[in-house]
């Protein structure tokens, strides 16, 4: 089975330091370039879902729909139902503190701070005894910095996708006329029925690729059928992998809490190809602090 080196594992090393096996799930090895390689030790790969672990079964890699421009009525209705469910108010930015627990042989929670600005600025700082590790993203810009100051740039395709999906739904101008919203109907994820919506958006600045077609990013959103809260989001990422093969990144949202009268998720979990990477629990959330753009760049 092919070995992969996604930037997420590079960040795991930056965030938590060197660590060994994560129980029977996978082996992580530190390379000379400070990248971590992952070799799954169990499970069969489904070529359609790209799942290697046992979590988020039923979620597929989001796919672009070329030459189709549409915004389905069912998708628009779900977005509006979500906004009503969270009592959407003014959304400018978010700053929150909490603890992040890695899925490693030493799953000790560490202090973490998360910043979000609009729908494209993300920052996650993790405190370590020897310093702070930081992930920062803003549009096509993205970089990781280890606690010793060592830095790695992210692939622009992954940076554009963003770390979380819900902020784009908070934008009063979403969806823009250039965005596609496709109603994928009801799907079952880990035995639970969810409403899947595909969102395809052009990159900031509307650049074009080598085929002269606009560059886009595709995200799948999964909503609870009863509450209409956002439960999961999925993206295909390439990370540090030199090939064009995509990995399935899924963020799960939970523990919605009222902040300034608006419901926002306080718990987040990330999986990559079905394997849990980390869980973040926020315990102090503040909205609309007027965060400067400089907070999201090194």
PLY file of the C-alpha trace (Angstrom):
ply
format ascii 1.0
element vertex 298
property float x
property float y
property float z
element edge 297
property int vertex1
property int vertex2
end_header
0.00 0.00 0.00
1.29 3.47 -0.88
2.91 5.59 1.81
1.59 9.12 2.18
3.03 12.29 3.67
0.16 14.79 4.10
0.87 18.16 5.71
-1.51 17.23 8.52
1.03 14.77 9.90
3.76 17.34 9.49
1.59 19.58 11.67
1.03 16.77 14.14
4.78 16.54 14.62
5.07 20.32 14.87
2.22 20.38 17.39
2.95 17.40 19.59
6.55 16.38 18.98
7.82 12.94 18.12
5.48 10.07 18.88
5.10 6.41 18.00
2.26 4.10 17.11
-1.36 5.16 17.57
-2.58 1.85 19.00
-3.33 -0.64 16.17
-4.32 1.97 13.64
-1.17 3.30 11.96
2.57 3.80 12.31
4.09 7.27 12.19
7.77 7.65 11.36
9.76 10.89 11.47
11.77 11.46 8.27
14.92 13.54 7.87
12.84 16.31 6.30
10.60 16.52 9.42
7.72 14.94 7.52
5.75 12.06 8.99
4.79 9.13 6.79
1.70 7.08 7.44
1.32 3.38 6.73
-2.13 2.04 7.66
-1.88 -1.35 9.30
-5.43 -2.54 8.98
-8.58 -2.31 6.92
-9.33 -2.52 3.23
-9.25 0.57 1.05
-12.50 1.36 -0.71
-11.50 3.06 -4.01
-14.70 5.12 -4.00
-14.62 6.46 -0.45
-10.82 6.36 0.01
-11.50 5.26 3.59
-8.63 3.45 5.28
-9.74 3.85 8.88
-13.09 2.93 10.42
-14.53 6.41 11.04
-16.77 8.51 8.77
-17.83 5.52 6.71
-20.21 6.60 3.97
-18.47 9.91 3.25
-17.02 10.15 -0.25
-14.41 12.38 -1.80
-16.08 15.61 -2.98
-16.15 15.82 -6.78
-16.23 18.80 -9.10
-19.13 18.96 -11.55
-17.59 20.51 -14.69
-19.61 22.70 -17.01
-22.66 22.58 -14.76
-23.74 25.88 -13.22
-26.62 25.54 -10.80
-27.88 26.19 -7.30
-30.42 23.52 -6.42
-33.52 24.60 -4.53
-33.07 21.81 -1.98
-29.52 22.91 -1.26
-30.51 26.54 -0.84
-33.35 25.52 1.48
-30.96 23.49 3.65
-28.55 26.42 3.94
-31.40 28.69 5.01
-32.64 26.08 7.50
-29.15 25.89 9.00
-28.96 29.66 9.36
-32.32 29.68 11.07
-31.32 26.82 13.38
-28.23 28.67 14.62
-30.03 32.04 14.84
-27.46 33.57 12.51
-26.53 37.08 13.54
-23.52 39.28 12.92
-20.45 37.22 11.98
-17.07 38.92 11.67
-14.61 36.69 13.48
-14.13 34.24 16.34
-11.46 33.77 18.98
-11.61 30.78 21.29
-9.45 28.81 23.70
-9.64 25.18 24.69
-7.71 21.93 24.57
-6.63 19.72 21.69
-6.26 15.97 22.14
-4.18 14.07 19.56
-4.90 10.48 18.58
-1.42 9.30 19.53
0.24 6.91 21.93
0.29 9.82 24.40
-3.18 11.36 24.02
-2.60 14.14 26.53
-4.66 17.26 25.92
-2.68 20.44 25.30
-3.86 24.08 25.43
-4.97 25.45 22.07
-6.29 28.73 20.69
-8.32 29.10 17.51
-8.95 32.24 15.49
-11.30 32.60 12.51
-11.70 35.73 10.40
-14.57 35.95 7.94
-14.70 32.83 5.80
-11.04 32.52 4.75
-8.80 33.34 7.72
-7.89 30.47 10.09
-5.29 30.08 12.81
-4.68 27.32 15.32
-1.98 27.70 17.98
-0.96 24.81 20.20
1.05 25.46 23.35
4.02 23.21 24.11
6.58 23.28 26.93
9.24 24.58 24.54
7.05 27.02 22.63
3.98 27.37 20.44
3.22 25.53 17.19
1.00 27.43 14.77
-1.07 26.78 11.64
-2.19 29.87 9.69
-4.33 30.13 6.55
-5.74 33.01 4.55
-7.09 32.39 1.06
-4.34 30.75 -1.01
-1.79 31.34 1.77
-1.06 28.67 4.33
1.93 27.77 6.52
2.92 25.70 9.54
5.44 26.78 12.15
7.01 24.39 14.65
7.75 25.44 18.22
11.45 25.77 17.27
10.58 28.24 14.47
10.95 25.77 11.58
8.34 26.59 8.93
6.65 24.81 6.02
4.37 26.29 3.36
1.06 24.63 2.55
-0.22 23.70 -0.89
-2.44 26.51 -2.15
-5.20 24.05 -3.04
-5.43 22.92 0.56
-5.19 26.46 1.94
-8.11 27.65 -0.23
-10.30 24.85 1.11
-9.83 26.26 4.60
-9.70 24.48 7.92
-13.44 24.62 8.68
-16.59 24.87 6.57
-19.17 26.63 8.73
-17.69 30.18 8.44
-18.56 30.37 4.72
-22.20 29.68 5.62
-22.18 32.67 7.99
-21.30 35.10 5.20
-24.42 37.13 4.30
-23.28 37.07 0.65
-23.15 33.26 0.52
-23.76 31.74 -1.91
-22.25 34.05 -4.51
-23.62 33.80 -8.03
-20.41 32.05 -9.08
-20.85 29.25 -6.51
-22.55 25.95 -7.26
-24.80 24.24 -4.70
-25.84 20.70 -5.54
-28.38 18.75 -3.51
-27.01 15.21 -3.14
-29.97 13.94 -1.13
-29.89 11.81 2.01
-26.85 9.64 2.71
-25.88 7.39 5.62
-22.68 8.16 7.53
-21.65 5.77 10.29
-25.25 4.56 10.42
-26.81 8.05 10.66
-28.87 9.65 7.88
-27.59 13.11 6.87
-28.39 15.61 4.12
-25.40 16.04 1.80
-24.85 19.32 -0.07
-21.93 19.91 -2.45
-20.53 23.44 -2.64
-18.10 24.40 -5.41
-16.54 27.87 -5.24
-13.94 29.69 -7.36
-10.60 30.54 -5.80
-10.05 34.08 -4.48
-9.24 36.34 -7.41
-10.81 33.86 -9.89
-7.53 32.47 -11.28
-7.55 29.88 -14.07
-5.63 26.62 -14.31
-3.52 25.10 -17.07
-6.70 24.12 -18.93
-7.88 27.77 -18.89
-10.79 26.78 -16.65
-11.37 28.65 -13.37
-9.75 27.04 -10.33
-12.37 25.89 -7.82
-12.54 24.18 -4.45
-15.21 21.59 -3.66
-16.62 20.92 -0.19
-19.35 18.51 0.86
-21.55 19.55 3.78
-23.56 17.08 5.87
-26.56 18.37 7.85
-28.69 16.77 10.53
-32.10 16.00 9.03
-34.04 17.14 12.12
-32.04 20.02 13.59
-30.44 21.19 10.30
-27.17 21.78 12.17
-23.95 21.19 10.24
-22.57 17.84 11.41
-19.65 17.21 9.04
-17.74 18.71 6.15
-15.44 16.90 3.72
-12.65 18.01 1.40
-10.15 16.28 -0.84
-6.60 17.40 0.02
-3.20 16.67 -1.50
-0.90 17.81 1.31
2.79 17.06 0.82
2.01 14.12 -1.45
3.88 14.71 -4.76
1.17 12.90 -6.72
-2.25 14.33 -7.54
-4.01 11.71 -5.41
-6.43 13.25 -2.96
-6.94 12.26 0.66
-10.31 12.51 2.35
-10.34 15.10 5.16
-13.47 15.22 7.33
-14.26 17.70 10.12
-17.03 16.79 12.55
-18.82 19.61 14.41
-20.57 19.20 17.76
-21.42 20.65 21.17
-23.18 23.70 19.71
-23.30 26.53 22.23
-25.01 29.92 22.31
-22.57 32.81 21.89
-24.00 36.31 21.43
-27.34 34.59 20.83
-25.94 32.47 17.98
-25.22 28.74 18.04
-21.61 27.87 17.18
-19.82 24.51 17.48
-17.45 24.11 20.41
-16.18 20.61 19.56
-14.29 19.60 16.43
-12.77 16.34 15.27
-10.59 15.77 12.21
-10.17 12.49 10.38
-7.97 11.74 7.39
-9.00 8.75 5.28
-11.16 7.60 8.15
-8.47 7.83 10.83
-8.95 10.22 13.76
-6.14 12.80 13.99
-7.27 15.09 16.77
-10.21 16.45 18.75
-10.51 20.08 19.81
-12.79 21.18 22.64
-13.34 24.91 23.08
-14.39 26.27 26.47
-14.24 30.04 25.89
-15.61 31.48 22.64
-15.72 35.17 21.73
-17.22 36.61 18.57
-16.54 39.80 16.62
-13.32 40.86 18.32
-12.04 42.81 15.31
-9.13 40.46 14.55
-6.59 41.96 12.12
-5.64 40.12 8.92
-2.03 40.07 10.11
-3.03 37.46 12.72
-3.32 34.89 9.92
0.12 35.33 8.35
3.64 34.73 9.62
0 1
1 2
2 3
3 4
4 5
5 6
6 7
7 8
8 9
9 10
10 11
11 12
12 13
13 14
14 15
15 16
16 17
17 18
18 19
19 20
20 21
21 22
22 23
23 24
24 25
25 26
26 27
27 28
28 29
29 30
30 31
31 32
32 33
33 34
34 35
35 36
36 37
37 38
38 39
39 40
40 41
41 42
42 43
43 44
44 45
45 46
46 47
47 48
48 49
49 50
50 51
51 52
52 53
53 54
54 55
55 56
56 57
57 58
58 59
59 60
60 61
61 62
62 63
63 64
64 65
65 66
66 67
67 68
68 69
69 70
70 71
71 72
72 73
73 74
74 75
75 76
76 77
77 78
78 79
79 80
80 81
81 82
82 83
83 84
84 85
85 86
86 87
87 88
88 89
89 90
90 91
91 92
92 93
93 94
94 95
95 96
96 97
97 98
98 99
99 100
100 101
101 102
102 103
103 104
104 105
105 106
106 107
107 108
108 109
109 110
110 111
111 112
112 113
113 114
114 115
115 116
116 117
117 118
118 119
119 120
120 121
121 122
122 123
123 124
124 125
125 126
126 127
127 128
128 129
129 130
130 131
131 132
132 133
133 134
134 135
135 136
136 137
137 138
138 139
139 140
140 141
141 142
142 143
143 144
144 145
145 146
146 147
147 148
148 149
149 150
150 151
151 152
152 153
153 154
154 155
155 156
156 157
157 158
158 159
159 160
160 161
161 162
162 163
163 164
164 165
165 166
166 167
167 168
168 169
169 170
170 171
171 172
172 173
173 174
174 175
175 176
176 177
177 178
178 179
179 180
180 181
181 182
182 183
183 184
184 185
185 186
186 187
187 188
188 189
189 190
190 191
191 192
192 193
193 194
194 195
195 196
196 197
197 198
198 199
199 200
200 201
201 202
202 203
203 204
204 205
205 206
206 207
207 208
208 209
209 210
210 211
211 212
212 213
213 214
214 215
215 216
216 217
217 218
218 219
219 220
220 221
221 222
222 223
223 224
224 225
225 226
226 227
227 228
228 229
229 230
230 231
231 232
232 233
233 234
234 235
235 236
236 237
237 238
238 239
239 240
240 241
241 242
242 243
243 244
244 245
245 246
246 247
247 248
248 249
249 250
250 251
251 252
252 253
253 254
254 255
255 256
256 257
257 258
258 259
259 260
260 261
261 262
262 263
263 264
264 265
265 266
266 267
267 268
268 269
269 270
270 271
271 272
272 273
273 274
274 275
275 276
276 277
277 278
278 279
279 280
280 281
281 282
282 283
283 284
284 285
285 286
286 287
287 288
288 289
289 290
290 291
291 292
292 293
293 294
294 295
295 296
296 297
